[in-house]
């Protein structure tokens, strides 16, 4: 099947190579260019996009640096097989906001990584480059008012309410920032409808999970590592859940209805809904 790129946005003020890289990246992530598939030649891409050969070469280098394609000397440029490299979250989040209706379900220890991944697409909505009509987000986090398996003091493995209070403040800070940024878009008339709900549960969250537009799931583990934190002026050595640089594994319904990826997405949605609708409890971000 001949590859036909989506038309480029004439109001996009990014450099031409960035526009081409973004277009090809979107085609790869939505499986219009599938794993192992050969990309059109440099000459064909030049004709398809209307940019110079040097622009196409720079775009392909960026895709290669991102781990999406691999260049084979004398053969061409190919889409990497998905299993060759763990996926990054940010490009998929941005691609999700290109849809009319955006849904994101997140379960994790805090929402710090989600907060970071949302910044660029929200900026693009503010300047009119992305125009979803609705954004729905569910955030599921552990209840830090009850003891957890971690964080705990390293010296005796004991619970310390000060550590839980610290994590509670971190979670509330990032989650409140996400809510405020998204609801502001509705207040400004940039998005017709926004809905952000937060629930807590009493179990320790040993992994993070994102389900994006009910089509893509990202899963990663939180390793427990020694850490030092300052709480109320005291330095405490702790065993902590560390998740900022967690490797995320990507599964997609675009892999095919009977594929392992599609089944993973289905099970991720089932797990999230089951916790959300049973032991999840509504949480007020503005409660003191």
Number of C-alpha atoms within 10 A of each C-alpha: 5 8 13 13 15 11 9 13 9 6 8 12 10 9 9 19 20 19 18 25 20 18 17 22 24 19 17 19 19 18 15 17 21 19 18 14 16 17 21 16 13 18 11 14 21 18 12 14 19 12 14 15 15 12 22 24 17 16 22 25 17 18 20 17 11 14 18 22 25 20 16 9 7 6 9 13 20 20 22 20 15 18 10 9 15 13 19 16 19 17 16 20 21 19 18 20 24 15 16 13 16 20 19 20 22 22 23 25 24 26 24 18 17 21 16 12 17 18 14 14 20 20 13 14 17 16 10 13 16 20 20 19 17 18 23 16 19 18 22 27 26 22 22 22 11 13 18 19 15 21 26 24 19 16 10 8 13 15 17 15 16 12 23 20 14 16 18 18 14 16 21 16 15 18 23 19 15 22 18 12 16 22 18 15 18 17 12 10 10 20 21 14 17 19 14 19 16 20 21 20 20 16 15 19 21 17 16 22 20 27 24 23 19 17 18 27 29 24 20 18 18 19 13 15 12 14 15 13 14 11 12 9 7 8 10 16 15 23 20 21 22 17 20 12 9 15 17 19 18 23 24 25 20 16 18 11 11 9 13 14 20 20 17 19 24 19 13 22 20 12 11 20 13 12 16 20 10 9 13 20 17 13 16 13 15 7 5 4
